[in-house]
Amino acid sequence: MDTISTIFVTAFINVFITGFVSSVVFFRYQKRIEETMAKSLFEYETKFSRNHEKKVETLEELFQKYSDFRIKFNRYLFDGEKSIRELKDDKREIAEIQIEDIQSYFRSHRIFIDVDIATKLDTVFNNSSRLFLFAGMLSFLPEDDFSSTASAILHFLIEKSVELKGFDTGADGYPIFDNSVFVNGVIGLVSDYSKTIEKIYRDSAK
């Protein structure tokens, strides 16, 4: 074989070997990338699935807890249907335990809930706590100062975006307290809050 042929064959062999080695290296590198991506995708999907399950589980528990609170709060309010001053302490304590349990569970589990949903639930639970608190306050008001203080409490609740409606307005711009309107209004509002939580749960569970 002459010199030129030897150079040509040598060059061809070098190019072939270089290309082959490069192809092998590239194939292994590509396979490694694909395996890494597949692993990352699996970990992401697994984490997303766990987080979603925890979110749905949390919302379901909150709905159940709030449903229990609504029943106990209603039983408490029914005693005050004729006069808010007739509310019973034993039923108040039962409902109080329930709303405190809801707030505690929500605080420790809100990390699993989307921010926009948590904000809505914040409003629901805070307003429910205010309604419960002020219903109890009304039952302890002295008779001679009841009307003016009750009107001031109603005004505060409405200012805090608690949507109690149906009250006449006095000359001072404050709502005039009406026992029946208050009790029925609170029961209706708590029922609406329960439906809101249920809708949030059902939409998230889809």
C-alpha positions as CSV (number, residue, x, y, z in Angstrom):
1,M,0.0,0.0,0.0
2,D,1.5,3.3,-1.0
3,T,1.9,6.3,1.3
4,I,-1.2,8.2,0.1
5,S,-3.4,5.1,0.5
6,T,-2.1,4.6,4.0
7,I,-2.8,8.2,5.0
8,F,-6.3,7.9,3.5
9,V,-7.1,4.7,5.3
10,T,-5.6,5.9,8.6
11,A,-7.7,9.2,8.4
12,F,-10.8,7.2,7.6
13,I,-10.3,4.9,10.6
14,N,-9.6,7.8,12.9
15,V,-12.8,9.6,11.7
16,F,-14.8,6.5,12.1
17,I,-13.5,5.7,15.6
18,T,-14.0,9.3,16.7
19,G,-17.5,9.4,15.3
20,F,-18.4,6.0,16.9
21,V,-17.0,7.0,20.3
22,S,-18.8,10.4,20.1
23,S,-22.0,8.6,19.3
24,V,-21.6,6.2,22.2
25,V,-20.8,9.0,24.6
26,F,-23.7,11.1,23.3
27,F,-26.1,8.2,23.5
28,R,-25.1,7.5,27.1
29,Y,-25.3,11.2,28.0
30,Q,-28.7,11.5,26.3
31,K,-30.0,8.4,28.2
32,R,-28.7,9.8,31.5
33,I,-30.5,13.1,30.8
34,E,-33.8,11.3,29.9
35,E,-33.5,9.2,33.1
36,T,-32.9,12.3,35.2
37,M,-35.9,14.1,33.6
38,A,-38.1,11.0,34.1
39,K,-37.1,10.8,37.7
40,S,-37.7,14.5,38.3
41,L,-41.1,14.3,36.6
42,F,-42.1,11.3,38.7
43,E,-41.0,13.1,41.9
44,Y,-43.0,16.2,40.9
45,E,-46.1,14.2,40.0
46,T,-45.8,12.2,43.2
47,K,-45.4,15.4,45.3
48,F,-48.2,17.1,43.5
49,S,-50.5,14.1,44.0
50,R,-49.7,14.0,47.7
51,N,-50.2,17.7,48.1
52,H,-53.5,17.6,46.3
53,E,-54.7,14.7,48.4
54,K,-53.7,16.6,51.6
55,K,-55.5,19.7,50.3
56,V,-58.7,17.8,49.6
57,E,-58.5,16.0,52.9
58,T,-58.0,19.3,54.8
59,L,-61.0,20.9,53.0
60,E,-63.2,17.9,53.7
61,E,-62.3,18.0,57.4
62,L,-63.0,21.7,57.6
63,F,-66.4,21.2,55.9
64,Q,-67.3,18.5,58.4
65,K,-66.1,20.5,61.4
66,Y,-68.0,23.6,60.2
67,S,-71.2,21.5,59.6
68,D,-71.0,20.3,63.2
69,F,-70.4,23.9,64.4
70,R,-73.4,25.1,62.4
71,I,-75.7,22.6,64.0
72,K,-74.5,23.4,67.5
73,F,-74.6,27.2,66.9
74,N,-78.2,26.9,65.6
75,R,-79.3,25.0,68.7
76,Y,-77.7,27.7,70.8
77,L,-79.5,30.5,68.8
78,F,-82.9,28.8,68.8
79,D,-83.1,29.4,72.6
80,G,-82.8,33.1,71.8
81,E,-85.5,33.2,69.1
82,K,-87.9,35.1,71.4
83,S,-85.2,36.9,73.4
84,I,-81.5,36.9,72.8
85,R,-81.1,37.2,76.6
86,E,-82.4,33.6,76.9
87,L,-79.4,32.0,75.3
88,K,-78.1,29.0,77.4
89,D,-74.5,28.9,78.7
90,D,-74.2,25.1,78.3
91,K,-75.0,25.3,74.6
92,R,-72.7,28.3,74.1
93,E,-69.8,26.3,75.6
94,I,-70.4,23.4,73.2
95,A,-70.5,25.7,70.2
96,E,-67.4,27.6,71.5
97,I,-65.4,24.4,71.6
98,Q,-66.4,23.6,68.0
99,I,-65.4,27.0,66.5
100,E,-62.1,27.0,68.4
101,D,-61.4,23.5,67.0
102,I,-62.1,24.8,63.5
103,Q,-59.7,27.7,63.9
104,S,-57.0,25.6,65.4
105,Y,-57.2,23.0,62.6
106,F,-57.3,25.7,59.9
107,R,-54.2,27.4,61.3
108,S,-52.2,24.1,61.4
109,H,-53.3,22.9,58.0
110,R,-53.6,26.0,55.9
111,I,-50.2,25.3,54.4
112,F,-51.8,22.7,52.2
113,I,-54.4,25.1,50.8
114,D,-54.0,27.6,48.0
115,V,-53.6,31.2,49.1
116,D,-56.8,32.4,47.4
117,I,-58.9,29.6,49.0
118,A,-57.2,30.2,52.4
119,T,-58.2,33.9,52.2
120,K,-61.8,33.0,51.6
121,L,-61.9,30.6,54.5
122,D,-60.2,33.2,56.7
123,T,-63.2,35.5,56.1
124,V,-65.7,32.7,56.7
125,F,-64.1,31.5,60.0
126,N,-63.4,35.0,61.3
127,N,-66.9,36.2,60.6
128,S,-68.4,33.1,62.2
129,S,-66.3,33.7,65.3
130,R,-67.5,37.3,65.4
131,L,-71.1,36.2,65.1
132,F,-70.7,33.6,67.8
133,L,-68.9,36.0,70.1
134,F,-71.3,38.9,69.8
135,A,-74.4,36.6,70.1
136,G,-73.0,35.7,73.5
137,M,-72.2,39.3,74.4
138,L,-75.8,40.3,73.6
139,S,-77.2,37.7,76.0
140,F,-75.2,39.4,78.9
141,L,-76.1,43.0,78.2
142,P,-77.9,44.9,81.0
143,E,-81.5,45.5,80.3
144,D,-81.4,49.3,80.7
145,D,-78.5,49.7,78.2
146,F,-79.4,46.8,75.8
147,S,-80.8,48.7,72.8
148,S,-78.0,51.2,72.3
149,T,-75.2,48.7,72.9
150,A,-76.8,46.0,70.7
151,S,-77.1,48.6,67.9
152,A,-73.4,49.5,68.3
153,I,-72.5,45.8,68.2
154,L,-74.5,45.3,65.0
155,H,-72.9,48.4,63.5
156,F,-69.4,46.9,64.2
157,L,-70.3,43.6,62.7
158,I,-71.6,45.2,59.5
159,E,-68.5,47.4,59.3
160,K,-66.4,44.2,59.4
161,S,-68.3,43.0,56.3
162,V,-70.5,40.6,58.2
163,E,-73.5,40.7,55.9
164,L,-76.3,40.9,58.4
165,K,-79.3,42.5,56.6
166,G,-82.9,43.5,57.3
167,F,-82.4,45.9,60.2
168,D,-84.0,49.4,60.2
169,T,-81.7,52.3,60.6
170,G,-82.0,54.7,63.6
171,A,-81.5,58.5,63.6
172,D,-77.8,58.0,64.6
173,G,-77.2,55.9,61.5
174,Y,-76.8,52.7,63.5
175,P,-79.0,49.6,62.8
176,I,-81.9,49.1,65.2
177,F,-81.6,45.7,66.9
178,D,-84.4,43.3,66.2
179,N,-84.2,39.9,68.0
180,S,-85.9,37.9,65.3
181,V,-84.1,39.5,62.4
182,F,-80.8,39.0,64.2
183,V,-81.3,35.3,65.0
184,N,-82.7,34.4,61.6
185,G,-80.0,36.5,59.9
186,V,-77.2,34.8,61.7
187,I,-78.6,31.3,61.0
188,G,-79.0,32.1,57.3
189,L,-75.5,33.6,57.1
190,V,-73.9,30.6,58.8
191,S,-75.8,28.3,56.4
192,D,-74.4,30.3,53.5
193,Y,-70.9,30.0,54.9
194,S,-71.4,26.2,55.1
195,K,-72.4,26.1,51.4
196,T,-69.3,28.2,50.5
197,I,-67.0,25.7,52.2
198,E,-68.8,22.8,50.6
199,K,-68.4,24.3,47.1
200,I,-64.7,25.0,47.7
201,Y,-64.3,21.3,48.8
202,R,-66.2,19.9,45.9
203,D,-64.4,22.1,43.3
204,S,-61.1,21.0,44.7
205,A,-62.0,17.3,44.8
206,K,-62.8,17.1,41.1
